[in-house]
Amino acid sequence: MAVRAQRPLIRPLVQRLHAYVPGEQPKILGLIKLNTNENPYPPSPKVLAALKAAVDGRLRLYPNPTAAALRERLAKLHRCAPENIIIGNGSDELLALATRTFVEPKDGFLISTLADGRGRSVDLVKATVQYFNPSYSLYPVLANIAGVQCNAVPLNADFTLPALGSLSKKGWDFKAALSLITTPNAPSGRGYCTAELDALCAKSRGVVVLDEAYVDFARENAMALALKHPHVLVSRTFSKAYSLCFQRVGYFVGHADLISALDKVRDSYNVNGLGQVAALATLDDLPHYRRNFRRIIATRELVTAELTGLGWAVLPSQTNFLLAKPTSFPAEEWLARLRAKKLLVRWFKYPEVRDYLRITIGSEAEMETFVRTVRQLQTAK
Ligand SMILES: Cc1ncc(COP(=O)(O)O)c(C=O)c1O
């Protein structure tokens, strides 16, 4: 049989692609899992009851294609209209949609009159996805999938946001078609000041997404900016604070023009029915979750104090995790030593954070075990 020349079945862009690496989900009996910023507490009993009640013959039907009831409830919560909200299969899906909707994969394109809303100026924006470094490591992957340029701008050495006046010098491009800002940030845990974000957004020509995945554990939130600026979107998720990683529900809030553009690009039934049920039931039980936030924040502060007392350099956190530089052993070695004791934390090999561990805040009992184990390993050195 004649040998046929190899056909390029896979796009070169995809062949070259480095996929996003999610945190491990190992099935090890007795493992304390502090590596993916999941919530240690289960969804509320009312949410579990609503889910169980929804599992019947209706599973044969398609869910509501626009998650209409959920958008209405969220609109009430955020004092806007359902047209200002789009729901996604987790906020990750919406971040990917944003790259497909707002960034044209060729060099330089004319953004329409959307940003202005009155048919006035036509601003030139660049086909670039930009973000601060370090922040959510999915962003460059999304830019690469979309085949557009990345612009990673370094944060200050202490992971604070550079002053607005110094941003251009650091390489921030106010003409980038899409800027993705994690606030509070991951993996640093640092919160950003809303007034500073407001000033940054005001200077930006392209779309700015403020990714507030961890905002329920923070002092401030920037939701008002999505309702103030026509080119700003705020991203939220039910995964972290609302214990619903498994169900995959996230949402964007912003100007109706941006939302309807995203809506054109998404899959028709992008949010599964049980996810919609769970998110709605969650919104019916917010006091339950607010108690959980307070509990996690209190544990976070206790663990920060304990680790600081052991000589670790712990960044002040506005999230449900800590970024901490350990003492006694290099961070990578701590990862292995803790794992041997059935405690799984996260270590990133990127140069900016390779000396640190990222530790999700677990339950009080889990964190007691964590601190006790750290103390033992350190004193046994
Ligand atoms: C900063 C940030 N944004 C978004 C997400 C994704 O959340 P979701 O579960 O809603 O897709 C994560 C998850 O780790 C995150 O860390």
PDBQT file of the ligand as one rigid body, heavy atoms in Angstrom, charges set to zero:
ROOT
HETATM    1  C1  LIG A 401      -9.355  34.122  38.977  1.00  0.00    +0.000 C 
HETATM    2  C2  LIG A 401     -10.289  33.039  38.558  1.00  0.00    +0.000 A 
HETATM    3  N1  LIG A 401     -11.261  33.321  37.677  1.00  0.00    +0.000 NA
HETATM    4  C3  LIG A 401     -12.123  32.381  37.264  1.00  0.00    +0.000 A 
HETATM    5  C4  LIG A 401     -12.034  31.089  37.724  1.00  0.00    +0.000 A 
HETATM    6  C5  LIG A 401     -12.969  30.052  37.153  1.00  0.00    +0.000 C 
HETATM    7  O1  LIG A 401     -14.084  29.876  37.896  1.00  0.00    +0.000 OA
HETATM    8  P1  LIG A 401     -15.295  28.993  37.351  1.00  0.00    +0.000 P 
HETATM    9  O2  LIG A 401     -15.342  27.801  38.213  1.00  0.00    +0.000 OA
HETATM   10  O3  LIG A 401     -16.497  29.898  37.498  1.00  0.00    +0.000 OA
HETATM   11  O4  LIG A 401     -15.047  28.672  35.910  1.00  0.00    +0.000 OA
HETATM   12  C6  LIG A 401     -11.047  30.740  38.643  1.00  0.00    +0.000 A 
HETATM   13  C7  LIG A 401     -10.927  29.356  39.108  1.00  0.00    +0.000 C 
HETATM   14  O5  LIG A 401      -9.978  28.917  39.666  1.00  0.00    +0.000 OA
HETATM   15  C8  LIG A 401     -10.150  31.744  39.076  1.00  0.00    +0.000 A 
HETATM   16  O6  LIG A 401      -9.163  31.454  39.936  1.00  0.00    +0.000 OA
ENDROOT
TORSDOF 0
